[in-house]
C-alpha cells in the first residue's frame, strides 16, 4: 500500500540515519549549483536570481544549497550519492537531474559513489526560449546508474527521452518537474517498492510515487517548500497512510 515518510532537514544528515538497503530507487533533483557561465554567476547568486527571469510573473521562493563552486559541488554530490547507494538495495536505479553545465560532473559523482553509470536521458522542454546566434538550450538531463546490475526479470521498457514543459498552472516551485515525467521515472522502482528523493522540493517525486503505487521517503531542507510538499503528499493519501519524521515534523 502506498505510504510516505517525510523528513525536514539536511539530506546528508538524514541519509546517514536511514537503514542500509531500505530503498529500491533514487529519483532526485539536487540543487545543481549552475545557472551561469563564470564562477561568480554560479556562486554569487541565489536560486531565484539564477533560474527566474526578471520579467517572470510568479514570485516563487528561492531555495538553499546553490552556492557551491565546481570542486565542492562534486565532492558534496559524491558524498550524497554514496549515502544513497548505501541505503539502496541491489539492482536499485538512481536518476539524478542536472543541466548541461553540470551533467559531466553529475556522471562523475555518480560513478565515484559506486553506481554503475548507464547513460543520460534528455528532457526536452518545448517552451524554452530561443537563443540569438546559438543553439537553443531546450533540455535538462537525467543521469542514471544502477547498484550492481539491472534487474532484467521485470517486464519494463521505459523511454530514453522525455518531452514536456514545466508546469504553468498551479506551479509552486522554481524548478518544479512535470508529473507526467516523474510518474514514468518512479516506475523504475519495483511495485510496492520505496522511492527515495533526498531533495523533495515541492513534492512532485513523492506525489508521482504514491500515484504509481510505490512508497516514498523524502527529505527537504527549506521550511517553506517542506510545508508545500507535506500538503501535497497529504492530499494524495488519508492520514492513516503516512508518517512524518525529522526535527520539525
C-alpha positions as CSV (number, residue, x, y, z in Angstrom):
1,X,0.0,0.0,0.0
2,X,1.3,3.5,-0.8
3,X,2.7,5.5,2.1
4,X,5.3,8.1,2.8
5,X,7.9,9.1,5.3
6,X,8.9,12.7,5.2
7,X,12.0,14.3,6.9
8,X,12.5,18.0,7.3
9,X,16.3,18.6,7.5
10,X,19.6,18.3,5.7
11,X,19.8,15.5,3.1
12,X,23.2,14.1,4.1
13,X,22.4,14.2,7.8
14,X,19.1,12.3,7.2
15,X,20.5,9.7,4.8
16,X,23.1,8.7,7.3
17,X,20.3,7.7,9.7
18,X,18.4,5.5,7.2
19,X,18.7,1.7,7.4
20,X,21.0,0.1,4.8
21,X,19.2,-1.4,1.8
22,X,15.9,0.1,2.7
23,X,15.0,1.8,-0.6
24,X,14.6,0.5,-4.1
25,X,15.1,3.5,-6.3
26,X,16.5,7.0,-6.0
27,X,14.8,9.7,-8.0
28,X,16.1,13.2,-7.2
29,X,16.8,16.7,-8.4
30,X,19.6,18.2,-6.2
31,X,20.5,21.9,-6.3
32,X,22.8,21.8,-9.4
33,X,24.8,24.9,-8.4
34,X,24.8,26.0,-12.0
35,X,22.9,28.9,-13.6
36,X,25.8,30.8,-15.0
37,X,28.9,30.5,-17.2
38,X,31.6,32.2,-15.0
39,X,32.1,31.0,-11.4
40,X,30.9,34.4,-10.0
41,X,27.5,33.8,-11.5
42,X,27.2,30.3,-10.2
43,X,28.3,31.0,-6.6
44,X,27.3,34.7,-6.1
45,X,23.6,34.5,-6.7
46,X,20.7,32.5,-5.1
47,X,18.5,30.1,-6.9
48,X,15.8,32.6,-7.8
49,X,18.3,35.0,-9.3
50,X,19.8,32.2,-11.4
51,X,16.7,30.5,-12.7
52,X,13.9,33.1,-12.7
53,X,13.9,35.9,-15.3
54,X,13.3,39.5,-14.2
55,X,10.1,39.5,-16.4
56,X,8.6,36.5,-14.6
57,X,5.1,36.9,-13.4
58,X,5.4,34.5,-10.5
59,X,7.0,35.2,-7.1
60,X,8.2,31.7,-6.1
61,X,10.6,31.4,-3.1
62,X,14.3,30.7,-3.6
63,X,15.8,27.5,-2.1
64,X,19.2,26.8,-0.3
65,X,22.3,25.0,-1.4
66,X,23.0,26.8,-4.7
67,X,26.4,28.5,-4.0
68,X,29.0,25.8,-4.2
69,X,31.9,26.0,-6.7
70,X,32.6,23.1,-9.1
71,X,35.0,21.2,-6.8
72,X,32.9,21.5,-3.7
73,X,29.8,20.6,-5.7
74,X,31.3,17.4,-7.0
75,X,32.6,16.4,-3.5
76,X,29.3,17.1,-1.9
77,X,27.3,15.3,-4.6
78,X,29.6,12.3,-4.4
79,X,29.1,12.0,-0.7
80,X,25.4,12.4,-1.1
81,X,25.2,9.7,-3.7
82,X,27.4,7.4,-1.7
83,X,25.0,7.6,1.2
84,X,22.1,7.0,-1.2
85,X,24.0,3.9,-2.6
86,X,24.4,2.6,1.0
87,X,20.6,2.7,1.7
88,X,19.7,1.2,-1.7
89,X,19.0,-2.5,-2.4
90,X,20.9,-4.4,-5.0
91,X,19.6,-3.6,-8.6
92,X,18.3,-0.2,-7.4
93,X,18.4,2.6,-10.0
94,X,19.4,6.2,-9.3
95,X,18.2,9.0,-11.5
96,X,19.7,12.5,-11.0
97,X,18.6,15.7,-12.7
98,X,21.1,18.3,-13.9
99,X,21.5,21.0,-16.5
100,X,24.0,20.9,-19.4
101,X,26.7,22.6,-17.4
102,X,26.7,20.0,-14.6
103,X,25.9,16.9,-16.5
104,X,29.6,15.8,-16.8
105,X,30.2,16.4,-13.1
106,X,27.0,14.5,-12.2
107,X,28.1,11.4,-14.1
108,X,31.5,11.6,-12.4
109,X,29.9,11.9,-8.9
110,X,27.5,9.0,-9.6
111,X,30.4,6.7,-10.5
112,X,32.6,7.8,-7.7
113,X,29.8,7.0,-5.3
114,X,29.7,3.4,-6.6
115,X,26.8,3.4,-9.0
116,X,27.4,1.9,-12.5
117,X,26.6,4.7,-14.9
118,X,24.0,3.6,-17.5
119,X,23.5,6.8,-19.5
120,X,22.0,10.2,-19.8
121,X,18.3,10.8,-20.5
122,X,17.4,14.1,-22.2
123,X,14.3,16.0,-21.1
124,X,13.3,18.3,-23.9
125,X,11.3,21.4,-23.0
126,X,9.2,22.7,-25.9
127,X,8.6,26.0,-24.3
128,X,12.2,27.0,-23.8
129,X,13.4,30.4,-25.0
130,X,15.3,30.8,-28.3
131,X,19.0,31.9,-28.2
132,X,20.1,34.5,-30.7
133,X,23.1,33.4,-32.7
134,X,23.3,30.0,-31.0
135,X,21.6,26.7,-30.4
136,X,18.5,26.7,-28.2
137,X,19.2,25.4,-24.7
138,X,16.0,23.4,-24.6
139,X,17.0,20.3,-22.5
140,X,17.8,19.2,-19.0
141,X,19.4,15.9,-18.4
142,X,18.8,12.9,-16.1
143,X,21.9,10.9,-15.4
144,X,21.2,7.4,-14.3
145,X,23.0,4.4,-12.9
146,X,22.4,1.1,-11.1
147,X,23.7,-0.6,-8.0
148,X,25.2,-3.8,-9.3
149,X,23.2,-4.9,-12.4
150,X,19.9,-4.0,-13.9
151,X,17.0,-6.2,-12.9
152,X,16.1,-7.8,-16.2
153,X,13.4,-10.0,-14.8
154,X,10.9,-7.2,-14.9
155,X,8.7,-6.6,-18.0
156,X,9.6,-2.9,-18.1
157,X,10.6,-0.8,-21.1
158,X,10.9,2.9,-20.0
159,X,11.6,5.6,-22.6
160,X,15.0,7.0,-23.4
161,X,13.9,10.6,-23.5
162,X,11.0,12.9,-22.3
163,X,9.2,15.8,-23.9
164,X,7.2,18.1,-21.6
165,X,7.1,21.7,-20.4
166,X,7.4,22.8,-16.8
167,X,4.1,23.1,-15.0
168,X,2.5,26.5,-15.6
169,X,-0.9,26.2,-13.9
170,X,-0.6,25.8,-10.1
171,X,3.3,25.9,-10.2
172,X,4.7,26.1,-6.7
173,X,8.5,25.7,-7.1
174,X,11.1,27.4,-9.3
175,X,12.4,24.1,-10.7
176,X,9.2,22.1,-10.4
177,X,9.1,19.0,-12.7
178,X,6.1,17.8,-14.7
179,X,4.2,15.0,-13.0
180,X,3.9,13.1,-16.3
181,X,7.7,12.7,-16.4
182,X,8.1,11.9,-12.7
183,X,5.4,9.2,-12.9
184,X,7.4,7.5,-15.7
185,X,10.6,7.8,-13.7
186,X,9.3,6.2,-10.5
187,X,8.2,3.1,-12.4
188,X,11.8,2.1,-12.4
189,X,11.1,1.2,-8.7
190,X,9.6,-2.3,-8.3
191,X,5.9,-2.4,-7.5
192,X,5.3,-1.5,-3.8
193,X,8.9,-0.6,-3.5
194,X,10.4,2.5,-1.9
195,X,11.4,5.6,-3.8
196,X,13.9,8.0,-2.2
197,X,14.1,11.7,-3.0
198,X,16.7,13.5,-0.8
199,X,15.7,16.9,-2.3
200,X,11.9,16.7,-2.2
201,X,11.3,20.4,-3.0
202,X,7.5,20.8,-3.6
203,X,7.0,17.0,-3.5
204,X,6.5,16.1,-7.2
205,X,8.5,12.9,-6.9
206,X,6.6,11.8,-3.9
207,X,3.2,12.6,-5.5
208,X,4.3,10.6,-8.6
209,X,5.4,7.6,-6.4
210,X,2.2,7.5,-4.5
211,X,0.1,7.7,-7.6
212,X,2.1,4.8,-9.1
213,X,1.6,2.6,-6.0
214,X,5.1,3.0,-4.6
215,X,6.1,4.0,-1.1
216,X,8.1,7.2,-0.7
217,X,10.8,8.6,1.5
218,X,11.5,12.3,1.2
219,X,13.9,14.9,2.7
220,X,13.6,18.7,2.3
221,X,15.7,21.4,3.9
222,X,13.7,24.5,3.1
223,X,10.9,25.1,5.6
224,X,8.8,26.8,3.0
225,X,9.0,24.0,0.5
226,X,8.8,21.3,3.1
227,X,5.4,22.7,4.1
228,X,4.2,22.7,0.5
229,X,5.5,19.1,-0.1
230,X,3.8,18.0,3.1
231,X,0.5,19.4,2.0
232,X,0.7,17.8,-1.5
233,X,1.7,14.4,-0.1
234,X,-1.1,14.5,2.5
235,X,-3.6,15.3,-0.3
236,X,-2.7,12.1,-2.0
237,X,-3.4,9.9,1.0
238,X,-5.6,9.7,4.1
239,X,-3.9,10.4,7.4
240,X,-3.7,6.7,8.3
241,X,-1.3,6.2,5.4
242,X,1.6,8.5,6.2
243,X,4.3,9.1,8.7
244,X,6.2,12.3,9.4
245,X,9.7,12.4,10.7
246,X,12.6,14.7,11.3
247,X,13.3,17.6,13.8
248,X,10.4,19.8,12.5
249,X,7.8,17.1,12.0
